Amino acid sequence: MRGRWKRLCDALCYVATHTMTVRVLDFHADWCGPCKKQDPILEELMAEYGDVEFQKIDVDDEQEIANQYQVRSLPTVVVERDGDIVDRFVGFTQREDIEAALQQAAAPADA
């Protein structure tokens, strides 16, 4: 599972030199039960949306980043397009809701 997930710090260095289109930020903690329930949904979406970057952020290890995104409850899933937040989900979220945000983020800007 962790092989395809990128640490946010690594991703931020990448963003500085490359344009990213769509990414999903999964704010979680090892002790969070709903986060564990959310994982299979995000894994399925990661397999289907190969052009989207999925990042798993452990809030205990990355408190500064969690604060920047104003994460107060877990899990929190943020969908971004070119660095702008398209949608934000707090608590366990159904696949259909996250997928709708991914489709919105992937739509042409003038759509």
Stockholm file with secondary structure:
# STOCKHOLM 1.0

chainA/1-111         MRGRWKRLCDALCYVATHTMTVRVLDFHADWCGPCKKQDPILEELMAEYGDVEFQKIDVDDEQEIANQYQVRSLPTVVVERDGDIVDRFVGFTQREDIEAALQQAAAPADA
#=GR chainA/1-111 SS CTTTCBCHHHHHHHHHHSCCCEEEEEEECTTCHHHHHHHHHHHHHHHHCTTSEEEEEETTTCHHHHHHTTCCSSSEEEEEETTEEEEEEESSCCHHHHHHHHHHHHSCTTC
#=GC SS_cons         CTTTCBCHHHHHHHHHHSCCCEEEEEEECTTCHHHHHHHHHHHHHHHHCTTSEEEEEETTTCHHHHHHTTCCSSSEEEEEETTEEEEEEESSCCHHHHHHHHHHHHSCTTC
//
